[in-house]
Amino acid sequence: MKTNMVVVCFVATGVLASGSALAQQRGDDYEIDRSVLPIQEPKRPTYSELDARNVKAPPRFEVKAPKGAPNVVIVLIDDIGFGGPSTFGGPIQTPTLDRLARSGLRYNNFHTTALCSPTRVALKCGRNHHTANAGSIMETATAFPGNTGQIPNSVAPLAEMLRLNGYSTGAFGKWHETAAWETSVSGPYDRWPTHQGFDKFFGFIGGETDQWYPLVYDGVTRVAPTKMENYHFTTDMTNQAIGWIKAQQSMTPDKPFFAYYATGAVHAPHHVPQKWIDKYKGKFDKGWDKIRAESIARQKKMGIIPAETKLGKKPDDIKDWDALSSDEHKLFARQAEVFAGFLEQTDHEIGRLVKAVEEIGEMDNTLFIYIAGDNGTSAEGGFVGMYNEMTYFNNVTEKVEDLLPLIDKWGGPETFPHMAAGWAVAFDSPFSWTKQVASDFGGTRNGMVVHWPNGIKEKGGIRSQFGHVIDIAPTILEAASLPEPNSVNGTPQTPIEGVSLLYSLNDAKAKERHTTQYFEMFGNRAIYHDGWLARTLHRAPWQALKQKPLKSDVWDLYDVREDFSLVNNLAKKNPKKLKELQALFMKEAEKYHVLPIDDRVIERVNPALAGRPDVMAGRTSLTLYDGMNGMLENTFINVKNQSKTITAKLEIPKDGASGVILAQGGRFGGWSLYMKDGKPAYTYNFLGLSQDTIAAKDKIPAGPAEVKLDFKYDGGGAGKGGKATISVNGEVVAEGRIKKTQPLMFSADETADVGLDNQTPVVEGIGIGREETRFTGKIDKITVEVAEVK
């Protein structure tokens, strides 16, 4: 077990102190310079003595963390807001977070960026998200500095700083920090986890994954999910994290570890075992308005928020619960039960992680940071929720009458669900808005618990100093007595822009040190400065295609020292202060590459419209070979909204062939060219809502065969249908209509696969998973050709 440490605030002399200590151990005058990473090796001595037996070897050079440096665990939950967890007065039970808070500290004034990728990048590099080119999620990157999606070498991540200072580092779960065009087998892998400072990575690379059938990577290698009874990804990633921590400490007990544990939960799809859903049966029948009222009352009673706090006004677009129909009540209550069960299950898995650290005797010397949300709760489910979240990204609105028949399946593998936006507002209490709204604390304020027995004297305390995700990296560096490096891997570094929160650990009344912070996401923007907040609400999360001129936005002003929930707009009473803060926003926005602001959302999913690199840009054909599978949508040729021809050169065995020839997408949207019982067929699956299939009547005889799928797109706009024809060796064997197609996206995690269907099947009835859908013949090559309809 490592020696317990006493937290000491350090300045530059701390570097020399650490180096001097090692020099004494070495018995020479060599001192470590930790401001340049990797730490340079000492000059190798030369010898004139012939016989090695007459000379004493020099001590081995080895980089070690400063003596007593703590282990570090960062837990980051996805898409849960301030008012969701019980630890911060919410209705959803989070016993692990509760327990850590009782023996640690709760931060009630901690902020994120309001969206996934930007928060994650900023968290792990200590700079603002635009400084790191992560102005939005990676899939909506543009050509402008601040939004390119390509993390620069000048903002080295915390993991690399710790690794080069003697830590073991592991990341588990969601990543979502790799540029969309860098996710193919061609790389580059610079922005994958194992090239961003982590020795170990087990998780998924994009923004979300199917919890029952995830797309999993171990390092840069795609692997099958671990075989286990009642598989669920959160359990799998927890097992991996526990196994890594225990093995690391077994092998090198004196070497501290940094574990980044970032769940896909509770981001959509809301997938959770039934037993967790059942715990909340009937708990949300009272509706979102009463849940909000009960949450703010609990928050006041617990001392989480000031007693005079008022409940933020609900957005006008969100209906009162009492104005809804009985069918809406039934459906929406079920959605909340699934979501709540998902969060509690996630907290339970984190409890297993905590127990593992306790079992190896390292909890006292572990700085455990549990952040309940990378942004506010998501309102991207729209006004009635979604059976399939991909409908949001294809601008398709689902209806209550269509969703009701699926209510008993909600949360299971036959759904890819999201909940109604009214619940997002409720779980962001006491605030008004949600995820994506960077100009409201409902989008940016997240509960955080810091637990560190060796470094925190008070148990169960509350800290109210302003904090931001960019403060986490400098906090950890200071706790480990490590300096901010000036250079990493040969690149001079952009200075860390966050402020260490270590000053607040043992002083609840310490003066706030992070005094200015801008916020911006898709046009929603704000500026915090010395207790004041100026902001403008540019667009709601459900207004994905709606833009108004940025210059027409109206700004509000709040004194957040007296107005926790932003209900008292002082813009008219204090126009001078508002004007001052607006000018400060523009100054900060220019400084940190926020400008120019791009408020487009869905359009930016298209690389050509967004202006970012595209592996397939300009390509009209792609030749594929057997074994090429797991190709994410951003690195596969775009077949949407145009005609396509797929030509497959095959060898058919004597007893015929079955299985997938080429597929893209999965159960909730995509297409597949396959063979069943020796006969070729093509199915287009429209968002899991409907399927069109054309199939030949006769088997293909043994021997070489050319199977061609020709799809003639109707044109006349996006998402239209067309005529599909299957030919075998030049002879038409089947043809039919595809009524409609997906205009913008098939999936966030399902892939294009040659010779199999990797995760969930596009077509039911031909198996599920890699082995069951594998093509039983031989694939020589497949050519995909696309052509625009004029």
Secondary structure by P-SEA (a helix, b strand, c coil): ccccccccccccaaaaaaaaaaaaaacccccccccccccccccbbbbccccccccccccbbbbbccccbbbbbbbbbcccccccccccccccccaaaaaaaaabbbbcccccccccaaaaaaaacccccccccccccccccccccccccccccccccaaaaaaaabbbbbbcccccccccccccccccccccccccccccccccccccccccccccccccccccccccccccaaaaaaaaaaaaaaaaaaacccbbbbbbbbbccccccccccaaaaaaacccccccaaaaaaaaaaaaaaacccccccccccccccccccccccaaaaaaaaaaaaaaaaaaaaaaaaaaaaaaaaaaaccccccbbbbbcccccccccccccccccccccccccccccccccccccccccccccccccaaaaaaaaccccccccccccccccbbbbbbbbccccccccccccccccccaaaaaaaaaacccccccccccccccccccccccccccccccccccbbbbbcccccccccccbbbbbbcccccccccccccccbbbbbbccccccccccccccccaaaaaaaaaaaaaaaaaaccccccccccccccccccccccccccccbbbbcccccccccccccccccccbbbbbbbbbccccccccccccccccccccccccccccbbbbbccccbbbbbbbcccccccbbbbbbbbbbbcccccbbbbbbbbccccccccccccccccccccccbbbbcccccccccccccccccccccccccccbbbbbbbbcc
